[in-house]
Amino acid sequence: MRKIILSHRLGETRAVVVAGSQVEAIRFAREDSPRLVGNIYKGRVKNFLPGMQAAFVDIGREKNSFLQFNAKKKFSVGQSVLIQIDKDETGAKGARSTLNISLAGRLAIYLPTLGYVGVSNKIRGEARERLHALAKKIRPKNAGIIIRTAAEECSEEELIDDFNALVELWNEIEIRCAKCKPPALLYDANDLLEKILRDFGADSEFVTDNLKIFRRLKDLVDEKQIDFYEGTAPIFEAFGVNEELEKINRRELDLPSGGRIVIDKTEALTAVDVNTGKFIGDTNLDETVLKTNLEAAELILKQLRLRDLGGIIIVDFIDMNSEAHKKILMDCLRELAALDSSKTKIIDMTPLGLVEITRQG
């Protein structure tokens, strides 16, 4: 069973998800810089960029949101519009938004404005066929549904309950939308406890040293699953997860063999550089490089998951001359990406030896 450790310090709530002896995920929320991705707003169109089929939408924040839309859509300045944020504010840029709303549950994603039915690519065979048929059966007319990987072994009743909760949530959002004037936040997708329950299930064990979090958890899960920590050592130190927490803030991370990776996040993408560091190997250069790159691949995919990094990731692995070694590395990356609960795609290796990765954060 998973254990989820939660604490709140200096305006930041942190949650560490532990499965067995391994840290599976780290999530955090800061009061002074909340994430916007997934939030649904009733916005007001401020102005257009006709050549780009785009508009700037006032969502009640300092920066307007950038909305790109299909040419068939017609808007006028001052018109209200229902949008969802799909990329956070970065630097001087406002958040990017979309008209295609999606609401994620633990087992399914509800698409109230799109008539699409899909099943996670990680689900194969009979389970895929069963879930696809069930999805078509339960979705409302003109709406869509995507079955998530976590639903592979779920019962029909579990999936229906999860999906119906999303439909009910959408109905509530529509009621709020009808009652309020723009700009207004209709749905906050970044409530940390709600996200933890959605992504990792409500059957986990929870432990916290914060009374407010403890009381909130009592409203969300069975009280028998919750423990209030009263030890003298800091909670993350007491549960042996402090080192992983510290690592997610480091720019440079060491590899077991002596090499290292360097992670730099920019507005456009995340860049990761791999180098051998002090590792000179004990065989030949090609074997040394392959070993370092494979260690780096494992650490990079782990850090993407723990830091919940999304968007475009470019990795500059150490140059390899052997095509066979390149294939070993790419196969390793794809196997590791398949273990990520977030959709992670290994695009390819460019002629310059850079590996392109995309991840939904």
N, C-alpha and C positions, 0 to 999 in steps of 0.2 A: 504494500500500500504506500502511496505517496505521502510524504510529510511536507507541509507548507509552513515555513517559518516567516513570521511577519513582525516588523518593527517600524516605529515612526520616530525620526530624529531630525531636528533642525529643518522642519518644513518639508521633509521627504519621507515617503512611505516606501519601504523595500519589502519584497517578497521573494524568498528563495525556495524553489521547488526541488525536493530531494526524492529520488527514486532509488531505493536500495541504499548504496553508499555513494551514489553519484549525484552531483548537482545537475538537474535536468534543465532548469530555466531560472532566470533572474528577471524580475519585473520591478519597476519603480515608478513613482509618480511624484513630481515636484509641484508644490502649491504655486510657485512663482513662474513656472514655465510648463503649463499643461500641454499635453499632446492633443492635437485636433483630429487626426486621422480617424475616420469613421463617424465623426459627429455629423448630425443632420441639422441644417439651418433653413429657416424661411428667410431668404435674403431679398435684397432689393437691387435690381439692375442699375448700375451707376453710369456706365458708358460701354461702347462697343469698339471692337477692332474688326471691322468688316472683312478685311483681307485675310484674316486668320480664323474667321468664323468663331470668334471668342468674345467674351464680355468680362467686365469687372463687376463683381457683386459685393455689395455691402453686407457683411454678416455681423456687424456690431463690434468689430475689432479695429485696431488702428490701421491695419492693412486690409484692403479689399481682396476678396478671393478671385482667382483667375479661373474662368469657366470656359471650356471649349465645347462646342456643340455641333450637332449635325446641321447641315445647310437647310434642312426642311423645317427646323425650329425657327419660330419668329418671336422675337422679344422686343419690347419697347423700353426706353429709359423710364425708370420709376416702377416698372412692373415687378411684382413679387414672384419669386421662383424658389422651388424646393430643391435643395442641393445637398450633396454629401461630400465631405472632405476626403480626398484620396492621397494628398501629400501635404506634409506639414509646412509651416512657414520656415523659410531659410534666409538668413541675412536680411536683405532689403526686399526680398520677394514675399508676397502674400501666399496663403495656402492655395493649393490647386484643388478644384472641385469637379464633380460630375453630376449629371442628371440621373444616372443609373444607380438607384439606391439598392443597398444590400444590407441585410441584418444577419449577423452570424450567431448561431447557437453552437452547442457542443457537437451536435451530430449533423446539422444541416445549415445551409445559408438560404435565406428567403430573398427572392428578387421580385419585389412587388410591382416593378415597372417594366420587367422583361419577361417574355414568355419562353424561357429557356430551361431545359432539364439537363442536368449533368451529374456525373458521378466521379469522384476523385480517381485520377489515373493510377493511384496506388492500390486500388481495389480491382481484383481480377476475377475471371471465371464466373462461377455460378453466383457468388455473392454480388458481383457487379450487375448481373442480369436481374437478380431478385430486387436489388435496391433501385435500379432504374425503373422497373415496373411499378414499384411502390411509390416512387417519387411522382410518376405520371398520374398515379391514382389520387394522391393526397393534395397536389398543388391546386390552388384556386384558378379559375379561368383567367387567362391573359397574364398570369403571374408565373414566376419561375422558381426553381429550386436546384441547389447543388448539394449533393450528399458528400459529407466530409469523410476523411479517412477513418476517424474514430467510430463511424457507424458500421464498419465492416461486419462486426459480429453482434450488432444490436438487434433487439426484437422489433417487430412491427409496431408494437405499442409504445416502446421507448422512442422510436423515431417520430411517430405521430405526436406524442406529447411534446417533444422538443420543437417540432415544426409549428404546432398550434400555439405554443408560447410566443414564437416569432410573429405569427399572424396577429395575435392579440396585441403585441407590442406595436406593430405597424398601425393597427386600428387606433391605438392611443395616440400615436404620433400624428395621424391625420386629424384627430379631434383637436389636438393642441394647435395644429396648423390653422385650422378653420377659425379658432378663437383669438389668435394673436396677430399683431401687426409686425411687419418686418422692420428691422432685422431682429431675429429671435432664434435662440438655440432651442431646438425641439427635442433633441436626443443627444445625451453625452455618452459616447461609446467608450470612454476612457476611465470609468470608475474601476479602480484597481481590483477591488474584491470581486466585482461582477465579472471582470475579465478572467480572473484566476479561476473562478467557478466554471465559466464557460469553456475555457481552454483545457482545464485539467480535471474537471469533474467535481461534483459536490460530495463524493464519497471519500475524499482525502482526509488525513488527520491534520489539524491546524494547531499551531502553537504561537502565542504572541506575548509580548511583554507590555503591550499597550492596552489600557482599559477601554478606550474608545473603540479600538478595532475588535476587542473581545466582545463587547456588547453588540457591535454590528454583526459579527459572525453568528451570534446567538439567534439573530433574526433570519439568517440565511441557511444555516445547516443545523443538524442535530447537535445539541449541547454536549453529547457524549464524545463527539469528534474534536472538541476544542479543549486545549489545555492552556492555562495562564502561567507563564514562566515567571518565577520569583527568585531565580538564582542570583548570586552576586556577580558572576562573570557576565559580560555582554552576551546577549542571546545568540548572535551569530558565531561568536567565539566558542560558546558552550556547545553548540551543535556542529562545530568543525567545518563551517562553511565560509569563514572570514577570508581565507586566502583567495577563494574563487571570486568573492565580492570585490576584493582589492584588484584582482587581475582585470576586471572589465573596465577599469579606469586607466589602465596603463597603455601607453602608446607602443612600447616594446615588450615582447614576451619571449622568454627563452624556450628553446626546444630541448627535449631530453638529451639529444646527442651533443648539444653545444651551439647549434645554430640559433637563429632567432627570426621572428617576424615583426614587422613594423606596420601599425594600422593608423591610417590618416583618413578622417572623415571630412569631406568637403560638401559644398552645397549641391554639387551635381552627382557625386558618387563617393564610394568608399574605396580607397586604394590600399592594397596590402603588398608589402615588399618582403621577399624571403631571401635570407643570405646565410652562408655557412657559419659565420662568426668564427669561433675558435675550433670548429670541428674540421679536422683534416682527414678523418677516416683511417681505416686500417687495411683497405684493399686498394682499388684503383679509383681515379677521380670520378668516373661515370657512376660507379656504385655509391660513392660518397654523396654525390649530387642527388641521385634517386632517393637514397635513404632520407636525406634532409628534406626533400620535397614532399615525400610521403608523410613524414612527421608534421610538416607544416600544413599539409592538406587537412589532417585530422584536427589540429589545433584551430585552424582558420574556420572550418565548418562549426566547430564547437563554440567559438567566440561569436560568430554570426548569430547562433541560436541564443547564447546567453545574453548578448547585448541587444538582441532583437533588432538587428540591423536589417533594413530593407532597401529596395531600389537596386541600383547597379553597383556591383562590386567587381573591381579589376585587380587580379592577383598577378604580380610579377614574380613567378617562380624562377629558381636558378636555371639558367640555360642548360638544355639537355641535347646532346647530339644524336642519341639513339631514338629512332622512331618507336622501337619496342618499349623503351622506358617512358616515352611520352604517353603511349597507350595505357601503360600500367597506372600512371598518375591520373589520367582522365577517367579510367574505370573506377579507381579508388574514390575520386571526387563524386562521381555519380552515385556510387553505393552509399557514401556518407550523406549526400543530399537527400536520398530517398528516406533516410531515417528522421529527417526534420519534419515536424508537424506543420510548419509553414511551407507553402509552395516554394521550393528552391530549385532552380534550373541551372545546370551547367551548360553554357552555350557552346563554347568551343575554345580552342587555343588559336590565337592569331599567328600570322607569319612571324611576328616579333616575339612570340613566346608568352604573350599575355593571355591569361584565362579569364573569360567573361562569365560572370555569375549574376543571376537576378534572383531576388528573394522578396517575398511579401512580408514586410515587417509589421 
